[in-house]
Every structure is written in C-alpha cells, then in structure tokens.
Amino acid sequence: MTSVLYKAGVTVSDYQENSDKVLQARIQTLVETLKSLDELKDTVKKDIPMNMIEVVENGINPALLRKDQIQTLVDKNQKTNGRIQSLKLLKSELESQIEVNYPDLAPHLKGL
C-alpha cells in the first residue's frame, strides 16, 4: 500500500503532459489496492489502541514509539531494582544494629 501511494505521489509531483496514462494506471492500482483492503477489513479482528492511531496520523513511526516505551520501562525497572537493593541493605544494617544493641531481640529477626 505504501509503495502504491509513493509511486502515485511521485507521478503526481513529476507530472508532465505525456504521463497521463501512467498516472491513470497508478491511480487505478491505488483504487484496486484500497478495494482489496476494504474487503479484508472484516477478516481482521485486531483492536488498535487509539494512541497508536494518533501516532501514525502524526507521522511518527510506531516502531520508534515502541522503542521509546521499552526504554522507559527498562529505566523504571532499573530504578525499582535500585530501590529494592537499597531496602535490602537497609534491612541488613538494621538487623546487624539490632543484634548489637538489642541482643535479646535478635532471635525474633530471623523469621522476618
């Protein structure tokens, strides 16, 4: 579909008087492609998120959007893992300080 549109666009932008038949052929190919897409529309049962439609309408490549979303998730995952590691260190330090300062509470910490 995109190549058909591209070829029609090139023909229109480079239009010359003797290119009528070529332009008509490209437009006919475009019409036939659109008809075949219209026939296929009922066989496809996919829900497309509205934000994805907006992305395409704004001329943004959906693959780049997905790449950005994945990078955002990776960043958030790293941040969360850092927090988890910090909490583990805090827990370990608290346990060691409680064992030193409150030795009678130490046996109760082992189950936590």
Secondary structure, DSSP 8 states (H G I E B T S, - for coil): -HHHHHHHHHHHHT--GGGHHHHHHHHHHHHHHHHHHHHHTTT------HHHHHHHHTT--HHHHHHHHHHHHHHHHHHHHHHHHHHHHHHHHHHHHHHHH-TTTHHHHTT-
